[in-house]
Each structure stands twice: as structure tokens, then as C-alpha cells.
């Protein structure tokens, strides 16, 4: 009936909701349009909505027999199954479990499990994001910074300055950190780590600065108001937010887009006389993996043997290339002498099982034998 | 024959003379061996022309010719976050053909590495504000009536490294954060027919089952329009890099929203604020406000041939050559592409080729007679049926500034130098 010349697709209880989204389809889709390219209403994204007209949506035929049929595959999940997978945390606290932890505890967990990638005090590391850059409130001003000019500082988009909701952080740490072993932190550990990251960003909760001893729990967590809470558009909160989103994207000026009648587009003298070519400077970025090549030839035969040097670059160099990540650096004879003192069996074992901030085998997918070859490679280069 | 005709007219040669003369001409032509050396590719007999080839039982899942080994996805250190596990490998669009990308070349982005999911243990859970929550096995999911559609998927950071200036002298890296394929799956609205959606549901969470548990919030408008759960890509199962066995496909929208290794859909009245829709995939404007839930990839285009990778350095003077490109819009169907040889000062219409489909790559063409030594600035500008046209760089940055990272769709320009080399440039005032 409504909705794309199919039979009523949703149960009656759904009619009002569905009507909210597809209102105009029935009249629009079937009323106005005489061709397959006609569209009844704009889509929420500001683009075209293709209704089903004469059994087609855009250029595609719709299966008119299959579309209205009830299928009813699958089964209802159990309570435990829902609990196991429904682990998201929403801004209003839905899904946020009880628990507690302070920044001091968080600091210890951080040094053991996070610092090897995110750097000391959340400063960031090679290829891993920084978590704080000092006082978040005073950094807010940087969100208006534009590096249009040489030497200008860019906006600071770390957690404290940019993220609108703290729930995002808690949920993300719990489900997706540490990166090589996700889902391994307890709820209390996540509270402690969250407290530590709030502390690094100098966030206040209810007017109280989060310091080392600040004991974060669920109740206090729900009082966090992130500095940049109102920094985003369109608004998406509240029971009737979708019309606002639709309205936002209906106006191209909001997002730098341009609409023009084809007959009115510029075809001649379309540029200001001041335009100039901007070239890639200094060759640009070209450390491509693999290097750029277009020859149509036979590949060089690569040795099937395990290449420890190559595997080191792929799996270990991120942390072991230099001292900055806290791991003993390759070539640092002193650091490796201290490690090797334990005896090579212990060095292998520690690496295979993980030690300090290093996950098992550095998170790499290698056999024990292959991993030992890399250890030998590093040790040999560090004498 | 025109020369011979004029010869016979002017000199009134009789037939015998005529044949004698033309025979002499032919002899001269044969003597052309002194001008052109014999081509070894013709004169020597290669091994493949006389020896047995492989039995048909070799490579039972076919692989490309070994000679094509340089046609691969590529990454860079800049994009290597997470030891190449929260990273991207981009599509060699300078080698692209038509509007379909082979699955092995389809750009690949992950947030915790490529997961390898056992299809027997795959489950999809759909719950929240539905009348009946369900769990589906892969076999049960695939029993739904399937829908097949051709759509591109584009990372909204395609071109996002170049807001301030060009950084990549390469079309693979400047524009290859995208690819296009024929997808097979089921409309989510078909499954919701069974479940019944509660009236207060406004949003859907889509979450992956890989180690990153990547999640995104999707408005019901899209869910009830063309959102699909897909398991087929170009006639085969999804590749692991594309979320095997199942991913979400939101035609035309940010690639990041097309959650891979999909395991859970939940419906709610309020949005979720996932990590990849707050910390990233938000476009910061000069006002200090950022656009969130920036769904559709806007109308866009680029020249793909020639390219910095495959330039015109060996193109002879006077050669008639096809300049080819791609155009695409996540907001509709491409209606036309304008093409410029002078960097966008003057445009003419290019020809669209082949299938022109909604939210799909569309191929366009411009025939050009190459003059050796000419300096050219190749610029393309696409339009879609929603009425959008690509902005100039100045127009786009005047609204978005240079810090928004995502959704850059200003016109691209490729310089052809006097030697036929091709460089990525930007035309700015």
C-alpha cells in the first residue's frame, strides 16, 4: 500500500513510525512520477530517493512476488546471548555497568597495557593516536584553527577536546582495547583507565577536577559533561531528531555542496585570473607499500624462506625501532644486554608470551620458530 | 588507391603500364625491411606457441596473469596506523576497467586487522526496538530473497589528505580510497517485515564481530530505503577483507558505515555515539563546529587515464587518444561530466559510457588528438540527478576550511607536461 507499491510491509503497530519516514512516497512515488528516474522526495542525506515505480527502483526490476512475502527465518535469542553481545554504552548510561577505579590505578594499567602504543601520558606514538594534550577546556579554541597558512597549528581533536560523549570512551576501551587483545579489561579496569584519561585531559566532573585519587564510578561517570558536547551538527538527540537531520542535508550550504541547473553551469571563463597551479612539493608522499610500479613483467621470485628482517619491519619495528615507545630499541646494545642477561630461553619465552606492554609475539601472527628467528635478528643487530 | 587513381588520370596509363608500375611500388614496399626491423615478437616462436600450457586443473580458483603482478592494492606509512591493522590499502584505479573492481583489488580498510570468520559459527543478531528479536545463521540469512545491485563504496577520506595541498602524485592514492562492485544480499526492510519495528525506533546500530567491534549509527530512513546486508560480491562470497561472510551496505554512504564482519543490528530511539562517528568521520568546519552523521559521498569525478602512474611519455605526436575517467555520486545518478583541457577555465561535455546506474561508478570519455609538447591541465566536473555539481577547490574550502578531513569532492586536475609526464596539481586562487 504505502511504501513502494508493495503490500504493507510492517505490522500495523509500526504504521505510524513507518509513515514518518516514508510519508510522501505513496502520493509521490505513484502519483507524480511517470518515468523511472522521477523521485518523490529527497533522501535524508540530501540526495535522490528512488521509489519503486512500475515494478522498478531506478533501473532495477523489483521482484514483485518475493517482496511482500513473510519469510520468518531464525530464532529468538536467549537472555544470555543478548547479554553477551549487547555490550554497547549509550550517553544516557544504557549499558554502562557498575564499577569503580581511580586515575592512579588507571596509570598503572595504562603503563602496562596501553603506553607501548599510545606513548607516555597518552602523548601518542608512531601510528597510534594521542589521548590528551593538556587542559581540554583551554584547547577548545584550537578547533577553529585552520592550517591554511604555513606554520599554523591545526585543531586538536584528542578525546578531551573533541569527543562529545564520555560514554564513547568507556565503551570503546571495554570492547576494542587493548588493540591486540580486545575485550580483556575488567569493568573496574575500564573505570580506572577512563579516570586516568580524564585526568590527563584535566576534565572536571560536577566542578571537581579529576586527579589521581578521584574515584570514578557509574554515578559520577554519568555526570561528565564533555567540553565539546555541543560542537556537532546536525543535532541527533531527542525523540524527533530525524526531521532536523533531513532539513540539515536539504541545505547544501551547510556542507559545502553546490546545486546548479545544468543549463546555468559555467562552461567558459570559469576561473578568477588569480588561480595558480599548486604542485606536490618535495615529491609528496611516496613511501608506498609495495612501491609504485606499472611494468607488465614477471615478478622476481621471492624466497619462500621466512624473512626475519621483513617480518621485523612489519610486526616489530613500530615499537622496537627506537626508544620512544619504551621497548628496548634495535641496535641499543646496552638495553639488549640487560634483556639477554636473563638467558635466551627466557627472552624467547617473554616475547612469545608477552611482557610489560608487549602482547604475545607483539601481536603478530607467527609460529614460535619464526618468532625466535626475529628475536635472533634483533639481538644480532643489537650487539 | 587514390594515388594510383590520380596517376592513371594524369598520365593516361594503359592497364599493362599501370600493373607494371604498381608492381614496382609493391616491390619498394617489401623493401621496407630496410626501414623497419623485423619484430621478434612475430619472427621468433615463443615457447607458449609450441609447448603444452597448464592443464585445466591448474589454479582451480583462477589467479591473474603473473605479468599483472604490479596491479595491486597499496598502502603507505602515513596510513599504517596500528601496524597496518587500523589502516587502509587502496585500489589501483589507474588500472581500473569499466565500473566493476575485481574483488582482490577492492580497497580494504579495517580497524583491527582482517578478521577470518568461520561461516559455520557466524551469527547475526537483530534486536532492540523490534517486536521480535532474532538470531540468524548464515544459511538462514541467505535464504531470504536476494537483491543484486551495482554500487561503489568510498571511504569518505578519499582525497582527504589533500585539503591544504596535493600530497600524492598518484591517482591510486589521491582517489583510490574507493572501488565498485555488484553486491548480492537482502534488503534490511525485508527482514524487518518479519520482525516488526516499534514506532519509537529512530536509529539502528550496526556492529562488527571483528576485534575492533566497529560500530555506526544509521537513521531509519536509510534502513527502510536501500540498506542491504550483503554476502555476495561480483558473483562470489565476500573476501575476508570485505567482511566475510557478511557486511552492511548502505549504497552511496560513507564506506565506514558499511560495517564489515557484521554481527549485530540494534534498534533504538536515541543514537549511540560510536567511536568512529565522533572521534573520526566528523568534518570540522572553520566555525569550530563539526558535521556529524555526514552520510552520503557527494558527486565526484577524476581522470584515471592518463595518470602519473601511466603517463603519455611514449605517446607519438598526432596520436588520437582516449582520456578516460570515473564519475560517481552517493546521492544519485551521474547526469553528465564536463571536461577541461585548461584546468577548469573552459569546459566541454565528455561522453558517458556503458551503464549509468544510481550510486555507482560511471565511466566517461573524451577523445583527444595529442600534440607533442603541449602542456595540458585535465580537469573533470561531474553532476548528478539530485542537482549537485562538483565545486572548485576554492568554493569547497570557503565553506569547509581545510581541516575537515572527510568528504572532499572538489574538482581534480592532472597536469600533462611537455614530455607527456602527468602530475597531480590543484588549481587554487
Interface residues (C-beta under 8 A of the other chain):
Chain A: X3 X9 X10 X11 X13 X14 X16 X17 X18 X21 X22 X37 X39 X42 X43 X44 X45 X46 X47 X48 X49 X50 X57 X58 X59 X60 X63 X66 X67 X69 X70 X71 X72 X73 X74 X75 X76 X77 X81 X82 X85 X86 X87 X88 X90 X91 X92 X127 X128 X129 X140 X143 X144 X145 X146 X147 X148 X154 X155 X157 X159 X162 X163 X164 X165 X167 X168 X171 X172 X175 X176 X179 X182 X183 X231 X232 X233 X234 X236 X237 X238 X239 X241 X242 X245 X246 X249 X252 X253 X254 X255 X256 X257 X258 X259 X260 X261 X262 X265 X266 X267 X268 X269 X270 X271 X272 X274 X275 X276 X277 X278 X279 X280 X281 X283 X284 X285 X286 X287 X288 X289 X290 X292 X293 X294 X295 X296 X297 X298 X299 X314 X315 X318 X363
Chain B: X66 X67 X68 X69 X70 X72 X74 X75 X76 X77 X78 X80 X81 X82 X83 X84 X85 X86 X94 X95 X111 X112 X125 X127 X131 X132 X133 X134 X135 X136 X137 X140 X141 X143 X144 X145 X147 X149 X161 X164 X165 X166 X167 X168 X169 X170 X172 X173 X189 X190 X191 X192 X193 X194 X196 X197 X198 X199 X200 X201 X202 X205 X207 X211 X212 X213 X214 X215 X217 X219 X220 X221 X222 X224 X225 X226 X252 X253 X263 X264 X266 X268 X269 X270 X271 X272 X273 X274 X275 X278 X279 X282 X283 X284 X286 X287 X288 X289 X290 X291 X292 X293 X294 X295 X296 X298 X309 X310 X329 X330 X331 X332 X333 X335 X336 X338 X343 X344 X345 X346 X347 X348 X355 X357 X358 X377 X383 X384 X385 X386 X387 X388 X389 X390 X391 X392 X394 X395 X396 X397 X398 X399 X400 X401 X402 X403 X407 X409 X413 X415 X423 X424 X425 X426 X427 X428 X429
